[in-house]
Amino acid sequence: MNAKSQVTQVEIFGQTYSVRAVGDTEYIRELSAFVDRKMREVADHAPTVDATKIAILAALNISDEYHQFRTKAEEGDPGRFAVRATRLVERLDEILKAAPPVGVPQPATESIGALRGT
């Protein structure tokens, strides 16, 4: 099944572009907004630089962020993901310890009226 490509109008650094892509047009807009923000950050620090140089510097900044993120992910950065995973495992352990054993019948605690919503 071939997905149909769509043209999405986006604005980056004051210029309108027609971007043809397959998939979610909202995602294309998010990417474009990200690139626009990065270019404006560069322009704030170098206001006299032309748009082409700003685009290249923004691309270098984005590439740097990407490579740092990828390196941390490949090295198993013990940062926030590991901490969150540990907390989730601890919470699951607590829940499992408090849960009744599987296959053991438990006494009913609800009245018939409560089950019917009355």
Backbone as numpy.savetxt, mean C-alpha at the origin, in Angstrom:
# Nx Ny Nz CAx CAy CAz Cx Cy Cz
-7.89 -14.40 -22.14 -8.73 -13.22 -22.14 -7.84 -11.98 -22.14
-8.00 -11.14 -23.14 -7.23 -9.91 -23.22 -7.98 -8.79 -22.54
-7.30 -8.12 -21.63 -7.92 -6.99 -20.96 -7.83 -5.79 -21.89
-8.83 -4.97 -21.85 -8.87 -3.79 -22.71 -8.10 -2.66 -22.06
-7.24 -2.01 -22.85 -6.50 -0.87 -22.31 -7.38 0.37 -22.38
-7.13 1.26 -21.45 -7.90 2.50 -21.36 -6.94 3.67 -21.32
-7.39 4.80 -21.83 -6.60 6.02 -21.78 -7.07 6.84 -20.59
-6.13 7.24 -19.77 -6.42 8.05 -18.60 -5.67 9.36 -18.71
-6.35 10.47 -18.49 -5.71 11.78 -18.49 -5.17 12.06 -17.09
-3.89 12.40 -17.02 -3.27 12.74 -15.74 -2.48 14.03 -15.89
-2.27 14.69 -14.77 -1.46 15.90 -14.78 -0.27 15.71 -13.87
0.90 15.94 -14.43 2.14 15.82 -13.67 2.95 17.09 -13.90
3.20 17.79 -12.83 4.01 19.00 -12.85 3.51 20.01 -13.88
2.17 20.17 -13.89 1.55 21.18 -14.75 1.33 20.75 -16.19
1.71 19.55 -16.54 1.52 19.05 -17.90 0.49 17.93 -17.89
-0.38 17.92 -18.89 -1.38 16.86 -19.01 -0.85 15.78 -19.93
-1.01 14.54 -19.49 -0.55 13.39 -20.27 -1.70 12.41 -20.43
-1.72 11.75 -21.59 -2.67 10.67 -21.83 -1.89 9.37 -21.63
-2.31 8.60 -20.65 -1.62 7.35 -20.33 -2.52 6.19 -20.69
-2.03 5.31 -21.55 -2.79 4.12 -21.94 -2.27 2.97 -21.08
-3.20 2.31 -20.40 -2.82 1.19 -19.53 -3.98 0.22 -19.40
-3.62 -1.00 -19.10 -4.61 -2.04 -18.82 -4.80 -2.05 -17.31
-6.04 -2.05 -16.88 -6.28 -2.16 -15.45 -6.93 -0.94 -14.85
-6.68 -0.77 -13.58 -7.33 0.23 -12.75 -6.85 1.64 -13.08
-7.73 2.48 -13.59 -7.35 3.85 -13.90 -7.06 4.66 -12.64
-7.70 4.32 -11.55 -7.43 5.02 -10.29 -5.98 4.80 -9.85
-5.47 3.61 -10.09 -4.07 3.30 -9.76 -3.13 4.18 -10.59
-3.44 4.37 -11.85 -2.64 5.24 -12.71 -2.66 6.66 -12.17
-3.81 7.11 -11.71 -3.91 8.46 -11.12 -3.07 8.57 -9.84
-3.10 7.52 -9.02 -2.30 7.53 -7.79 -0.81 7.59 -8.11
-0.37 6.80 -9.09 1.04 6.83 -9.49 1.42 8.21 -10.01
0.55 8.79 -10.81 0.81 10.11 -11.37 0.90 11.17 -10.28
0.01 11.09 -9.31 0.04 12.04 -8.19 1.33 11.88 -7.39
1.79 10.65 -7.24 3.04 10.39 -6.53 4.22 11.04 -7.27
4.28 10.83 -8.58 5.35 11.42 -9.38 5.27 12.95 -9.32
4.07 13.49 -9.39 3.88 14.94 -9.30 4.42 15.47 -7.97
4.08 14.78 -6.87 4.58 15.21 -5.55 6.10 15.18 -5.50
6.69 14.12 -6.03 8.15 14.00 -6.01 8.80 15.11 -6.83
8.22 15.43 -7.97 8.77 16.51 -8.79 8.65 17.85 -8.08
7.54 18.07 -7.41 7.35 19.34 -6.69 8.31 19.45 -5.50
8.60 18.32 -4.85 9.59 18.33 -3.77 10.95 18.76 -4.30
11.35 18.23 -5.45 12.63 18.61 -6.06 12.59 20.09 -6.43
11.50 20.53 -7.04 11.38 21.93 -7.48 11.44 22.89 -6.30
10.92 22.47 -5.15 10.98 23.33 -3.96 12.43 23.57 -3.52
13.30 22.59 -3.76 14.70 22.71 -3.36 15.58 23.30 -4.47
15.09 23.27 -5.69 15.86 23.80 -6.83 14.91 24.51 -7.79
14.38 25.66 -7.39 13.34 26.32 -8.18 13.80 26.82 -9.55
15.10 27.00 -9.78 15.56 27.52 -11.06 15.90 26.43 -12.07
15.75 25.18 -11.69 16.08 24.06 -12.58 14.91 23.80 -13.53
15.22 23.45 -14.79 14.14 23.22 -15.77 13.42 21.90 -15.48
12.25 21.75 -16.11 11.37 20.61 -15.82 12.01 19.26 -16.14
12.82 19.21 -17.19 13.47 17.94 -17.54 14.43 17.50 -16.44
15.22 18.42 -15.94 16.16 18.09 -14.86 15.41 17.74 -13.58
14.31 18.44 -13.32 13.49 18.12 -12.15 12.95 16.69 -12.27
12.50 16.32 -13.47 11.98 14.96 -13.69 13.07 13.92 -13.45
14.28 14.20 -13.94 15.39 13.25 -13.75 15.74 13.13 -12.28
15.83 14.25 -11.58 16.14 14.21 -10.14 15.04 13.50 -9.36
13.79 13.74 -9.72 12.67 13.05 -9.06 12.76 11.55 -9.33
13.09 11.16 -10.56 13.23 9.74 -10.89 14.36 9.11 -10.08
15.45 9.82 -9.89 16.54 9.31 -9.06 16.10 9.14 -7.61
15.35 10.11 -7.09 14.85 10.00 -5.72 13.90 8.82 -5.56
13.01 8.64 -6.52 12.07 7.51 -6.48 12.83 6.19 -6.57
13.83 6.14 -7.45 14.64 4.92 -7.59 15.38 4.61 -6.30
15.91 5.64 -5.66 16.61 5.44 -4.39 15.68 4.86 -3.34
14.47 5.43 -3.21 13.50 4.91 -2.25 13.15 3.45 -2.55
12.94 3.16 -3.82 12.60 1.80 -4.23 13.72 0.82 -3.87
14.95 1.18 -4.20 16.07 0.28 -3.93 16.30 0.09 -2.44
16.14 1.14 -1.66 16.27 1.00 -0.21 15.20 0.06 0.34
13.98 0.23 -0.12 12.88 -0.63 0.33 13.14 -2.07 -0.07
13.55 -2.29 -1.32 13.81 -3.64 -1.82 14.95 -4.30 -1.05
16.02 -3.54 -0.78 17.15 -4.08 -0.03 16.72 -4.50 1.36
15.95 -3.66 2.03 15.47 -4.01 3.37 14.59 -5.24 3.34
13.74 -5.34 2.33 12.85 -6.50 2.21 13.66 -7.77 1.96
14.69 -7.68 1.12 15.52 -8.85 0.81 16.36 -9.27 2.00
16.79 -8.31 2.80 17.62 -8.61 3.96 16.79 -9.04 5.16
15.49 -9.02 5.02 14.63 -9.38 6.15 14.68 -8.34 7.24
14.54 -7.10 6.86 14.56 -5.98 7.80 13.66 -6.28 8.99
14.23 -6.29 10.20 13.43 -6.61 11.38 12.57 -5.43 11.84
12.31 -4.52 10.96 11.54 -3.33 11.29 10.10 -3.60 11.60
9.26 -2.72 11.16 7.86 -2.72 11.55 7.10 -3.98 11.16
7.46 -4.63 10.04 6.73 -5.82 9.64 6.98 -6.98 10.60
8.24 -7.14 11.02 8.56 -8.22 11.95 7.91 -7.97 13.30
7.92 -6.74 13.76 7.30 -6.41 15.04 5.80 -6.67 14.97
5.18 -6.26 13.89 3.74 -6.48 13.73 3.43 -7.97 13.65
4.23 -8.71 12.92 4.01 -10.15 12.81 4.14 -10.82 14.18
5.11 -10.41 14.97 5.29 -10.98 16.30 4.07 -10.68 17.17
3.58 -9.46 17.11 2.39 -9.10 17.89 1.17 -9.93 17.46
1.03 -10.12 16.16 -0.10 -10.92 15.67 -0.01 -12.37 16.13
1.19 -12.93 16.09 1.38 -14.31 16.56 1.06 -14.41 18.04
1.54 -13.45 18.83 1.25 -13.45 20.27 -0.26 -13.36 20.52
-0.94 -12.52 19.77 -2.39 -12.36 19.93 -3.11 -13.65 19.55
-2.69 -14.29 18.46 -3.29 -15.56 18.06 -3.08 -16.62 19.14
-1.89 -16.65 19.73 -1.63 -17.60 20.82 -2.59 -17.37 21.98
-2.82 -16.10 22.34 -3.75 -15.78 23.42 -5.15 -16.27 23.09
-5.58 -16.03 21.87 -6.93 -16.43 21.46 -7.06 -17.95 21.48
-6.04 -18.63 20.96 -6.10 -20.10 20.93 -6.09 -20.70 22.33
-5.35 -20.11 23.24 -5.31 -20.61 24.62 -6.67 -20.43 25.30
-7.36 -19.35 24.97 -8.66 -19.06 25.58 -9.80 -19.83 24.93
-9.58 -20.35 23.73 -10.64 -21.06 23.00 -10.83 -22.46 23.57
-12.06 -22.95 23.53 -12.31 -24.32 24.00 -11.66 -25.31 23.04
-11.29 -26.48 23.53 -10.69 -27.49 22.66 -11.67 -27.89 21.56
-11.13 -28.19 20.40 -11.95 -28.58 19.25 -12.61 -29.92 19.53
-13.90 -30.02 19.23 -14.62 -31.27 19.39 -15.23 -31.47 20.77
-14.98 -30.57 21.70 -15.55 -30.69 23.04 -16.82 -29.87 23.08
-17.97 -30.50 23.33 -19.23 -29.75 23.38 -19.19 -28.72 24.50
-19.72 -27.56 24.21 -19.78 -26.48 25.19 -21.22 -26.26 25.60
-21.46 -25.91 26.85 -22.83 -25.65 27.29 -23.38 -24.41 26.59
-24.68 -24.47 26.29 -25.34 -23.33 25.67 -25.48 -22.23 26.69
-25.19 -21.01 26.29 -25.29 -19.89 27.22 -26.33 -18.88 26.79
-26.91 -19.06 25.63 -27.91 -18.13 25.13 -29.29 -18.68 25.40
-30.22 -17.79 25.71 -31.61 -18.23 25.85 -32.24 -18.30 24.47
-33.31 -19.01 24.35 -33.98 -19.14 23.06 -34.45 -17.78 22.58
-34.92 -16.93 23.46 -35.35 -15.59 23.08 -34.20 -14.77 22.51
-33.02 -14.92 23.09 -31.87 -14.18 22.60 -31.48 -14.65 21.21
-31.63 -15.94 20.96 -31.29 -16.48 19.65 -32.25 -15.98 18.57
-33.52 -15.76 18.95 -34.51 -15.27 18.00 -34.47 -13.76 17.87
-33.72 -13.10 18.73 -33.65 -11.65 18.69 -34.80 -10.98 19.42
-35.48 -11.70 20.30 -36.61 -11.10 21.02 -36.22 -10.79 22.43
